[in-house]
Amino acid sequence: MPIIEYRGESANLKVLAREIEADPHLAGKCSLTLTPLHQDRRDSLRHANWAEIAVSVASGLATNAVYDALKSLVERARDRGPVDEVATRPEDGSGEDADGATGVAER
């Protein structure tokens, strides 16, 4: 299951998560995990709560349409504020079975 991670302001990533859940190309095909970060951003002049969002794409569904829809929503999020891609992982190393459910889980 490919996992794409982004880092940015918590509020912006929560909006991105809602947009992903509402998108017809992504709904039911991605699962999301939003994790608050407790670190200082020295490169930012603003005080903000930072977070990371991990978008897991269900195996077998990694199509161009899914990635194009995700890229479009991330670009919209970047228009609202800083969003940086952290990493792209080809497999989830946790060994858990993916059921393709949507929803935002906060740790």
C-alpha positions in Angstrom: 0.0 0.0 0.0 1.7 3.3 -1.1 1.8 5.9 1.7 2.4 9.6 0.9 3.1 11.9 3.8 2.8 15.7 4.0 3.7 18.2 6.8 2.1 21.5 7.3 -0.2 23.5 9.6 -2.6 21.4 11.5 -5.7 23.4 10.4 -4.7 23.3 6.8 -4.1 19.5 6.8 -7.5 19.0 8.5 -9.2 20.8 5.6 -7.1 18.7 3.2 -8.3 15.5 4.9 -12.0 16.6 4.6 -11.4 17.5 0.9 -9.8 14.0 0.3 -12.8 12.3 1.9 -15.2 14.3 -0.2 -13.4 13.8 -3.5 -15.1 11.2 -5.7 -11.8 9.8 -7.0 -10.4 9.4 -3.5 -13.3 8.6 -1.3 -13.1 4.9 -0.2 -9.7 4.5 -1.9 -7.6 6.2 0.7 -7.2 6.1 4.5 -5.8 9.1 6.4 -3.8 9.5 9.6 -3.3 13.0 11.0 -0.5 13.3 13.6 0.1 16.5 15.5 3.8 17.5 15.7 5.3 19.0 18.8 8.4 20.7 17.4 9.5 24.2 16.7 9.5 25.4 13.1 12.5 27.7 12.9 11.8 28.6 9.3 8.4 30.1 10.0 7.7 33.6 11.2 4.2 32.5 12.3 3.2 30.6 15.4 1.2 27.5 14.2 0.3 24.0 15.2 2.1 21.7 12.9 1.0 18.2 11.8 1.7 15.4 9.4 -0.9 13.6 7.3 -0.2 10.1 5.9 -2.4 9.2 2.9 -2.5 5.5 2.3 -3.8 4.4 -1.1 -5.4 1.0 -1.2 -3.3 -1.6 -3.1 -4.2 -2.1 -6.7 -5.8 1.4 -6.9 -2.6 3.4 -7.4 -3.9 4.8 -10.7 -3.0 8.1 -12.4 -6.5 9.4 -11.6 -6.1 8.8 -7.9 -2.6 10.5 -7.8 -3.8 13.4 -10.0 -6.8 14.0 -7.7 -4.5 13.9 -4.6 -2.0 16.2 -6.3 -4.7 18.7 -7.1 -6.0 18.8 -3.6 -2.4 19.1 -2.2 -1.8 22.1 -4.5 -5.0 23.7 -3.2 -3.7 23.2 0.4 -0.4 24.8 -0.6 -2.3 27.8 -1.7 -3.7 28.1 1.8 -0.3 27.6 3.5 2.9 25.6 3.6 2.6 21.9 2.8 5.7 19.9 2.3 5.9 16.3 1.1 7.8 14.3 3.8 8.2 10.9 2.2 6.6 8.4 -0.1 6.7 4.8 1.2 5.8 1.9 -1.1 4.6 -0.4 1.7 3.2 0.0 5.2 5.7 -1.9 7.3 3.3 -2.4 10.2 1.9 -5.6 8.8 -1.7 -4.6 9.4 -4.3 -5.5 6.8 -5.7 -2.5 5.0 -9.5 -2.5 4.6 -9.6 0.7 2.4 -11.8 2.5 4.9 -11.7 6.3 4.9 -11.6 8.5 7.9 -9.1 10.7 9.8 -7.4 9.1 12.7 -5.6 11.4 15.1 -2.8 10.0 17.2 
